[in-house]
């Protein structure tokens, strides 16, 4: 008999003040199946899941678990019912072993733990699972795929019968993603669990999901069998239009000039991770060089060095043939711009206005780029209005705090600011992370347009599909080193994945 749960939402509504995040949402997740929950950012997916898991209390509606109405007022109610979630960012403690993470996740951990007995129980549990992880290994030493498996094992160890997976393959190689989703699908089809997946990767939905439900602007707009729906069908349901904007095509060939040159760059080890050790990295004008790699293999450190947030231990960086130390004055003079990862946290001041954030780069400069000692508010307003119009920024007003904007609109603001004026070198880190399909298409089009205008672009991304779509040349980072290089057009994602895992 199947242990998997069926879950049904009936007329679920959730309001935050005058804003209705969910409106009369009714959908059913059938037992022992993989159900994809799709929608743009702000469509209500996360709000619905948080209501189901007891983090929010729905203002109206009901939840049926195996056909019985249940009250879910707090997370403990969801735990009792067997509802669990594997989050986009890992929640395990890196310094603890797999066994310690599993045992300490239980709500009934004794004050004195009999580790011999616990290990025997864990060995018995692991033996019943379709995949294995090393119980004695510290989680921090595991590859991303093994950590994702451990997160899933933790939920199964806690006897969850509905697993919600939030962007489950965002930090995995193609091989790891296929393996993990195959294992999860097999568990569901075997009757052990029901799976709901929140994802933007429609290829994975087509390959691994049984059913699809779509939310748009807080409302349920439809569902169906994944096998009967094309990616275009799903996109049209999500955005209310037949297709996303057409991708901008790369035009022209890179120039021979070496716009960015990194040589013998090393940084100190940090938090147990090896530092950078890059012999040589070059980006030419009119070229997008994509840096692929599993999260935690030096990409963040490279972006920080080039953005002036981390000091190298040795080596050199040159822009336009001269040494570059990533100071604000040098960046202004050389036309170097940076689109950082998580721009609201790393590239904006959330409580400052949209206008002030858009002018952070230029508020103290006159039209010739010289320092000024007073603010020219008229010029700042003119620049703000031009950027808002040019990039389609949707904000309550230019004086609203930038922190109240959606992720896509924050990204539009930072893009507008960083691409304003002459841009010779653009460094972008995970530019589309967490964005919906329309915002992704727009951001990628802006990056390619900059490349076509002669900008040298270094694209650091954990989304291999993004790297493959945009790059003229692809470099793979592993353990702080560049371990593989290939032309972008026609690159083999499986081969790139092999190098990402360091198994070349």
LUMTOR-599984 format. One line per 8 residues: number of its first residue (from 1); their letters; for each residue x, y, z of C-alpha. Coordinates in steps of 0.1 Angstrom, whole numbers, plus 5000, padded with zeros to 4 digits. Layout:
N
NUM> a> X:Y:Z ~ ...
//
This chain:
504
1> xxxxxxxx> 5000:5000:5000 ~ 5013:5034:4991 ~ 5025:5056:5020 ~ 5026:5087:4998 ~ 5001:5115:5006 ~ 4976:5133:4985 ~ 4973:5170:4992 ~ 4946:5194:4981
9> xxxxxxxx> 4941:5231:4987 ~ 4906:5244:4987 ~ 4900:5281:4981 ~ 4932:5292:4999 ~ 4936:5330:5002 ~ 4964:5349:5020 ~ 4966:5386:5024 ~ 4993:5409:5037
17> xxxxxxxx> 4976:5441:5046 ~ 4960:5454:5014 ~ 4980:5430:4992 ~ 4965:5397:4982 ~ 4993:5372:4977 ~ 4970:5342:4971 ~ 4934:5344:4959 ~ 4911:5314:4960
25> xxxxxxxx> 4937:5288:4951 ~ 4924:5253:4946 ~ 4947:5225:4933 ~ 4954:5188:4940 ~ 4987:5170:4942 ~ 4980:5133:4936 ~ 4998:5107:4957 ~ 5030:5089:4945
33> xxxxxxxx> 5036:5114:4917 ~ 5060:5142:4909 ~ 5040:5175:4906 ~ 5057:5206:4893 ~ 5045:5240:4907 ~ 5053:5267:4882 ~ 5049:5305:4881 ~ 5068:5337:4878
41> xxxxxxxx> 5084:5354:4908 ~ 5056:5368:4929 ~ 5030:5344:4915 ~ 5023:5330:4950 ~ 5042:5297:4949 ~ 5063:5304:4980 ~ 5033:5318:4999 ~ 5012:5287:4991
49> xxxxxxxx> 5040:5264:5003 ~ 5045:5285:5035 ~ 5008:5282:5043 ~ 5009:5244:5037 ~ 5039:5241:5059 ~ 5025:5262:5087 ~ 5048:5292:5084 ~ 5019:5314:5073
57> xxxxxxxx> 4982:5310:5083 ~ 4958:5312:5054 ~ 4931:5338:5058 ~ 4906:5316:5040 ~ 4904:5281:5026 ~ 4913:5246:5037 ~ 4939:5219:5033 ~ 4929:5182:5027
65> xxxxxxxx> 4955:5156:5035 ~ 4945:5121:5021 ~ 4910:5135:5018 ~ 4907:5147:5054 ~ 4906:5184:5063 ~ 4935:5193:5086 ~ 4944:5224:5105 ~ 4979:5236:5098
73> xxxxxxxx> 4985:5266:5121 ~ 5023:5261:5127 ~ 5052:5241:5114 ~ 5048:5214:5140 ~ 5014:5206:5125 ~ 5030:5201:5091 ~ 5057:5179:5107 ~ 5030:5157:5123
81> xxxxxxxx> 5012:5153:5090 ~ 5044:5142:5072 ~ 5049:5174:5051 ~ 5086:5184:5045 ~ 5107:5207:5023 ~ 5141:5206:5008 ~ 5152:5242:5005 ~ 5171:5259:4976
89> xxxxxxxx> 5200:5266:4999 ~ 5213:5238:5020 ~ 5203:5237:5057 ~ 5228:5211:5070 ~ 5255:5220:5094 ~ 5288:5217:5074 ~ 5311:5209:5103 ~ 5289:5181:5116
97> xxxxxxxx> 5289:5146:5100 ~ 5259:5133:5080 ~ 5250:5110:5110 ~ 5251:5140:5134 ~ 5229:5161:5111 ~ 5203:5134:5108 ~ 5201:5126:5145 ~ 5201:5163:5155
105> xxxxxxxx> 5172:5170:5131 ~ 5148:5149:5152 ~ 5124:5167:5175 ~ 5130:5140:5202 ~ 5168:5142:5205 ~ 5177:5129:5240 ~ 5199:5150:5262 ~ 5225:5122:5263
113> xxxxxxxx> 5229:5105:5229 ~ 5238:5068:5226 ~ 5258:5071:5194 ~ 5263:5034:5191 ~ 5226:5027:5191 ~ 5219:5057:5168 ~ 5245:5045:5143 ~ 5229:5011:5142
121> xxxxxxxx> 5195:5026:5135 ~ 5210:5049:5109 ~ 5228:5020:5092 ~ 5194:5001:5091 ~ 5177:5032:5077 ~ 5204:5039:5050 ~ 5202:5002:5039 ~ 5165:5007:5031
129> xxxxxxxx> 5172:5038:5009 ~ 5178:5037:4972 ~ 5209:5059:4975 ~ 5237:5061:5000 ~ 5258:5089:5015 ~ 5288:5084:5039 ~ 5274:5088:5074 ~ 5308:5095:5090
137> xxxxxxxx> 5318:5123:5065 ~ 5315:5160:5075 ~ 5288:5175:5054 ~ 5312:5203:5043 ~ 5334:5177:5026 ~ 5306:5164:5004 ~ 5300:5174:4968 ~ 5269:5194:4961
145> xxxxxxxx> 5250:5163:4948 ~ 5258:5144:4979 ~ 5246:5173:5001 ~ 5214:5174:4982 ~ 5209:5137:4987 ~ 5216:5142:5024 ~ 5189:5169:5026 ~ 5164:5144:5010
153> xxxxxxxx> 5175:5116:5033 ~ 5170:5139:5063 ~ 5133:5144:5053 ~ 5128:5107:5047 ~ 5145:5100:5081 ~ 5119:5123:5096 ~ 5092:5102:5080 ~ 5080:5129:5056
161> xxxxxxxx> 5056:5116:5030 ~ 5052:5148:5009 ~ 5085:5164:4998 ~ 5085:5199:4984 ~ 5117:5206:4965 ~ 5126:5242:4960 ~ 5148:5247:4928 ~ 5164:5213:4936
169> xxxxxxxx> 5191:5214:4909 ~ 5202:5250:4910 ~ 5237:5241:4923 ~ 5241:5207:4907 ~ 5260:5195:4876 ~ 5239:5180:4848 ~ 5249:5145:4859 ~ 5241:5152:4896
177> xxxxxxxx> 5207:5168:4886 ~ 5197:5138:4864 ~ 5207:5113:4891 ~ 5190:5131:4919 ~ 5157:5137:4901 ~ 5157:5101:4888 ~ 5160:5088:4924 ~ 5133:5111:4937
185> xxxxxxxx> 5109:5101:4908 ~ 5116:5065:4915 ~ 5108:5070:4952 ~ 5075:5086:4943 ~ 5065:5060:4917 ~ 5074:5033:4942 ~ 5048:5047:4965 ~ 5071:5059:4993
193> xxxxxxxx> 5065:5097:4988 ~ 5047:5124:4969 ~ 5069:5151:4954 ~ 5062:5187:4946 ~ 5089:5206:4927 ~ 5091:5244:4925 ~ 5114:5251:4895 ~ 5120:5274:4866
201> xxxxxxxx> 5137:5247:4846 ~ 5111:5236:4822 ~ 5133:5209:4805 ~ 5134:5191:4839 ~ 5097:5195:4843 ~ 5092:5178:4809 ~ 5116:5150:4817 ~ 5108:5142:4853
209> xxxxxxxx> 5073:5156:4863 ~ 5040:5138:4860 ~ 5017:5167:4866 ~ 5020:5205:4864 ~ 5001:5233:4881 ~ 5006:5270:4874 ~ 5000:5301:4895 ~ 4999:5336:4880
217> xxxxxxxx> 4996:5368:4902 ~ 4983:5348:4931 ~ 4957:5328:4912 ~ 4956:5292:4900 ~ 4954:5294:4862 ~ 4956:5257:4852 ~ 4971:5223:4855 ~ 4977:5192:4834
225> xxxxxxxx> 4999:5162:4826 ~ 5034:5172:4819 ~ 5035:5148:4789 ~ 5007:5167:4773 ~ 5022:5202:4776 ~ 5051:5217:4757 ~ 5076:5242:4773 ~ 5058:5269:4753
233> xxxxxxxx> 5024:5259:4768 ~ 5039:5261:4803 ~ 5055:5295:4796 ~ 5022:5309:4781 ~ 5004:5298:4813 ~ 5030:5314:4835 ~ 5032:5348:4819 ~ 4999:5351:4802
241> xxxxxxxx> 5015:5355:4768 ~ 5024:5330:4740 ~ 5061:5333:4744 ~ 5089:5352:4762 ~ 5109:5379:4743 ~ 5132:5365:4717 ~ 5168:5360:4727 ~ 5193:5386:4714
249> xxxxxxxx> 5218:5369:4691 ~ 5255:5374:4695 ~ 5268:5394:4665 ~ 5304:5398:4653 ~ 5336:5382:4666 ~ 5356:5391:4696 ~ 5385:5415:4690 ~ 5421:5403:4695
257> xxxxxxxx> 5428:5429:4722 ~ 5431:5415:4758 ~ 5407:5437:4778 ~ 5410:5417:4810 ~ 5440:5397:4820 ~ 5443:5378:4852 ~ 5477:5361:4858 ~ 5490:5339:4887
265> xxxxxxxx> 5461:5350:4909 ~ 5460:5335:4943 ~ 5439:5341:4974 ~ 5442:5326:5009 ~ 5420:5297:5019 ~ 5387:5307:5034 ~ 5364:5288:5057 ~ 5379:5255:5049
273> xxxxxxxx> 5378:5261:5011 ~ 5409:5263:4989 ~ 5418:5297:4977 ~ 5420:5308:4941 ~ 5449:5296:4920 ~ 5444:5309:4885 ~ 5473:5308:4861 ~ 5458:5329:4834
281> xxxxxxxx> 5423:5342:4824 ~ 5417:5365:4795 ~ 5385:5383:4782 ~ 5385:5402:4749 ~ 5363:5430:4738 ~ 5330:5417:4722 ~ 5333:5384:4740 ~ 5314:5367:4768
289> xxxxxxxx> 5336:5343:4788 ~ 5314:5321:4810 ~ 5328:5306:4842 ~ 5310:5274:4850 ~ 5314:5254:4882 ~ 5297:5238:4912 ~ 5290:5264:4939 ~ 5319:5269:4963
297> xxxxxxxx> 5348:5263:4938 ~ 5361:5298:4937 ~ 5336:5317:4916 ~ 5325:5339:4945 ~ 5361:5347:4954 ~ 5369:5356:4918 ~ 5340:5380:4916 ~ 5350:5396:4949
305> xxxxxxxx> 5386:5401:4938 ~ 5375:5417:4905 ~ 5349:5438:4923 ~ 5373:5451:4949 ~ 5358:5432:4978 ~ 5387:5407:4984 ~ 5425:5413:4984 ~ 5445:5388:4964
313> xxxxxxxx> 5475:5372:4981 ~ 5496:5374:4949 ~ 5493:5377:4911 ~ 5481:5405:4889 ~ 5449:5419:4873 ~ 5452:5441:4842 ~ 5424:5460:4825 ~ 5432:5477:4792
321> xxxxxxxx> 5469:5467:4796 ~ 5475:5485:4829 ~ 5474:5472:4865 ~ 5439:5472:4881 ~ 5432:5471:4918 ~ 5394:5476:4916 ~ 5392:5509:4934 ~ 5362:5531:4927
329> xxxxxxxx> 5383:5557:4909 ~ 5400:5530:4887 ~ 5366:5514:4879 ~ 5352:5548:4869 ~ 5383:5556:4847 ~ 5385:5522:4830 ~ 5348:5517:4825 ~ 5346:5485:4847
337> xxxxxxxx> 5312:5476:4859 ~ 5301:5449:4883 ~ 5267:5432:4886 ~ 5271:5413:4919 ~ 5253:5382:4931 ~ 5222:5390:4952 ~ 5223:5427:4942 ~ 5199:5438:4969
345> xxxxxxxx> 5223:5426:4996 ~ 5256:5433:4977 ~ 5250:5461:4953 ~ 5223:5484:4968 ~ 5213:5501:5000 ~ 5178:5486:5006 ~ 5165:5515:5027 ~ 5176:5542:5002
353> xxxxxxxx> 5154:5553:4974 ~ 5153:5539:4939 ~ 5167:5572:4927 ~ 5196:5573:4951 ~ 5205:5537:4943 ~ 5204:5544:4906 ~ 5228:5573:4912 ~ 5253:5556:4935
361> xxxxxxxx> 5279:5554:4908 ~ 5277:5590:4896 ~ 5262:5612:4923 ~ 5296:5628:4930 ~ 5307:5633:4894 ~ 5300:5660:4868 ~ 5293:5652:4831 ~ 5330:5651:4824
369> xxxxxxxx> 5336:5625:4852 ~ 5353:5650:4875 ~ 5346:5650:4913 ~ 5319:5675:4925 ~ 5313:5686:4960 ~ 5275:5690:4960 ~ 5246:5670:4948 ~ 5229:5681:4916
377> xxxxxxxx> 5194:5668:4923 ~ 5180:5679:4889 ~ 5207:5658:4871 ~ 5201:5629:4894 ~ 5163:5631:4888 ~ 5169:5633:4850 ~ 5192:5603:4851 ~ 5167:5583:4873
385> xxxxxxxx> 5138:5589:4850 ~ 5159:5580:4819 ~ 5170:5547:4835 ~ 5135:5538:4848 ~ 5120:5543:4814 ~ 5149:5526:4795 ~ 5149:5495:4816 ~ 5112:5492:4823
393> xxxxxxxx> 5116:5494:4861 ~ 5083:5490:4879 ~ 5084:5508:4913 ~ 5058:5526:4934 ~ 5078:5558:4928 ~ 5114:5568:4923 ~ 5115:5578:4960 ~ 5104:5544:4973
401> xxxxxxxx> 5130:5523:4991 ~ 5146:5499:4966 ~ 5142:5471:4991 ~ 5104:5470:4984 ~ 5109:5462:4947 ~ 5106:5426:4933 ~ 5139:5408:4926 ~ 5135:5414:4888
409> xxxxxxxx> 5130:5451:4893 ~ 5160:5453:4916 ~ 5180:5436:4890 ~ 5167:5460:4863 ~ 5179:5489:4885 ~ 5213:5476:4890 ~ 5217:5467:4853 ~ 5206:5502:4844
417> xxxxxxxx> 5231:5518:4867 ~ 5260:5495:4857 ~ 5254:5497:4820 ~ 5250:5535:4820 ~ 5277:5552:4800 ~ 5308:5537:4784 ~ 5313:5501:4797 ~ 5345:5484:4787
425> xxxxxxxx> 5345:5455:4811 ~ 5313:5440:4827 ~ 5316:5414:4854 ~ 5283:5396:4862 ~ 5277:5370:4889 ~ 5246:5347:4888 ~ 5226:5375:4871 ~ 5193:5356:4868
433> xxxxxxxx> 5193:5337:4901 ~ 5157:5336:4914 ~ 5142:5356:4885 ~ 5111:5346:4865 ~ 5112:5337:4829 ~ 5105:5372:4815 ~ 5131:5389:4837 ~ 5156:5362:4828
441> xxxxxxxx> 5151:5369:4791 ~ 5154:5406:4796 ~ 5186:5404:4817 ~ 5203:5380:4793 ~ 5194:5402:4763 ~ 5210:5432:4780 ~ 5242:5413:4786 ~ 5244:5401:4750
449> xxxxxxxx> 5236:5436:4738 ~ 5266:5449:4758 ~ 5288:5422:4743 ~ 5276:5432:4708 ~ 5286:5468:4715 ~ 5322:5458:4722 ~ 5321:5452:4760 ~ 5342:5424:4774
457> xxxxxxxx> 5319:5403:4796 ~ 5330:5379:4823 ~ 5299:5358:4832 ~ 5301:5338:4864 ~ 5270:5316:4868 ~ 5260:5284:4885 ~ 5233:5279:4858 ~ 5250:5258:4832
465> xxxxxxxx> 5221:5264:4807 ~ 5228:5302:4810 ~ 5265:5297:4804 ~ 5258:5275:4773 ~ 5233:5300:4759 ~ 5254:5332:4763 ~ 5291:5323:4762 ~ 5315:5327:4733
473> xxxxxxxx> 5340:5307:4754 ~ 5336:5286:4786 ~ 5360:5281:4814 ~ 5353:5255:4842 ~ 5365:5262:4877 ~ 5371:5235:4903 ~ 5388:5238:4936 ~ 5398:5274:4928
481> xxxxxxxx> 5415:5266:4895 ~ 5406:5268:4858 ~ 5405:5232:4848 ~ 5389:5232:4814 ~ 5383:5255:4784 ~ 5360:5250:4755 ~ 5343:5272:4728 ~ 5308:5281:4738
489> xxxxxxxx> 5289:5272:4706 ~ 5284:5234:4704 ~ 5299:5228:4739 ~ 5289:5194:4755 ~ 5272:5200:4788 ~ 5279:5164:4800 ~ 5316:5169:4793 ~ 5316:5203:4811
497> xxxxxxxx> 5298:5185:4840 ~ 5326:5160:4843 ~ 5351:5188:4847 ~ 5329:5206:4872 ~ 5330:5175:4894 ~ 5368:5174:4891 ~ 5367:5139:4877 ~ 5385:5147:4844
//
